[in-house]
Amino acid sequence: MEFMTENEYIRQYFAMLEAECKARVLSQPAPTDGKSYCAPKLDHWMGCWNYTEAGTRATEPCPPIPGFDYLQNATFDCRENGTWYVNPATGREYADYSACFNFENAIKEMDKDVIHIYVTIALFCLSFVMISISLVIFFKFRQLRCDRITIHKNLFISYLLTDLFYLVYLSVIHFAEDVVLHNPDWCQFLHVITQYAIVCNFAWMFCEGLYLHTVMMSAFTSGKSVIIACLIIGWGVPVPLTIIYGAVRASLKDNIIACWSSESSFLWIMYAPVVLSMAINVVFVVNIMRLLITKLRQIPEVAQTRKAVRATAILIPLLGLQFLIFIKRPEDKDSTLSTIYQYVLAIFVPLQGAFVSIMYCFCNGEVLSLLKRKWNQHNAMLPGKRKRAQSTSATQYTIVDPMSQVQTSVT
């Protein structure tokens, strides 16, 4: 899901002010009353200074920057000769923002935002590395070629693309201010392709639930037909949603700012189907849990409940159900609850891929057995270890993928 920090809102706001200033002030003709005026100007704080009569002082509201008092005004003196006041120390035109600035609060807000960004980027990098290793393992071993792992592969690829595009997009938004302010077409496209990757990721979470539910409910369903349906849903369905979203947002002039980093109600064009897919996954999980309890009636009630709950809990990160708690953002962005929401989201979103790779690859008994077997074979090739090679060739391995555990619980 899309999430933004305070600095992103500021950059978006600055870009909007720049566009408004050009349309409202900078493009207007000079007064024709014969008086002397200072020329209109857009300063580095995005203060939009209109034509100001010589010998007077212009005022503008303080910009919404962390640590600024939004209720105060900045001032800019227009000198008698019709030029803006110049700071003698720098030789540059100088608008006075001293009434706006609260140094202590500004440092506090900036530090908080920087920590948030670097934590998010670091966790995305960790997830990217773990997902990459998992995919290498899945593609390396032919013993892992089955429908279940095929679904896993596509899910992991969607995680990889999401991590990659999100890393690039976050880096542009936070560290390339000129790009954000000028809002080039490629930056808007980067936003759109990032959203496509996110929707694909959720689509494959849905496919995981669809596949497991289908296999458990009907043993005679063709695995190939399910895979084809999942490929269409996982990679195809997000395409028209993304095209519609991009076309609608690009058609509105007010939204062509700041690389589209601001929140927009148009994101629901893509996210509404995502929420619907998660709701359907909840139905899948409930039905799977019901089926598990039904199949486990031969064991004591407490034990069967625990086993069913444990098997169902394994599916929560795979199907992305924990994201349901992040659908609604706290309205008060300055509240403690909003701060907690931002940090929890900054952890769960980038680490989702890492969690799934740990549970369904690094803790997968089948994968561990294959890696151990490969390691033993490697050691057997070393001098003096021929006997060990012979014993290794007889090694057996068993499938203990968490998803396969759920499946075998009902068979």
PEZI-V601010 format. One line per field, one symbol per residue. ss: DSSP state (@ for helix, = for strand, . for the rest). phi: phi as a letter, one per 30 degrees, with the letter a starting at -180 (. if undefined). Layout:
ss->???
phi->???
//
This chain:
ss->.....@@@@@@@@@@@@@@@@@@@@@..........==..==.....==..==...=====......=....======.....=.==....==..=....=.@@@@@@@@@@@@@@@@@@@@@@@@@@@@@@@@@@@@@@.@@@..@@@@@@@@@@@@@@@@@@@@@@@@@@@@@.@@@@@@..@@@@@@@@@@@@@@@@@@@@@@@@@@@@@@@@@.....@@@@@@@@@@@@@@@@@@@@@@@@@@@@..@@@..@@@....@@@@@@@@@@@@@@@@@@@@@@@@@@@@@@@.....@@@@@@@@@@@@@@@@@@@.@@@@@@.........@@@@@@@@@@@@@@@@@@@@@@@@@@@..@@@@@@@@@@@@@@@@.....@@@@@@@@........@@@@@@@...
phi->.dbbcdddddddddddddddddddbdcdddeccidcbdddacddcidccdebdeibccbbddddcejdcddcbcbbdcdddibdecdddcicdbcdcddddbeddddddddddddedddddddddddedddddddeddddcddcdadddddeeddddddddddddddddddddcbbddddddhddddddddddddddddeeddddddddddddddddbdcddddddddddddddcdeddddddddddddddcddccbhhhdddbddddecdddddddddddddedddddddddddcddceeddddddddddddddeddcidddddcdcdedddcddddddedddddcddddeddeddddcbdcdedddddddddddddddddeibddddddddcdcbbdbeedddddddcc
//
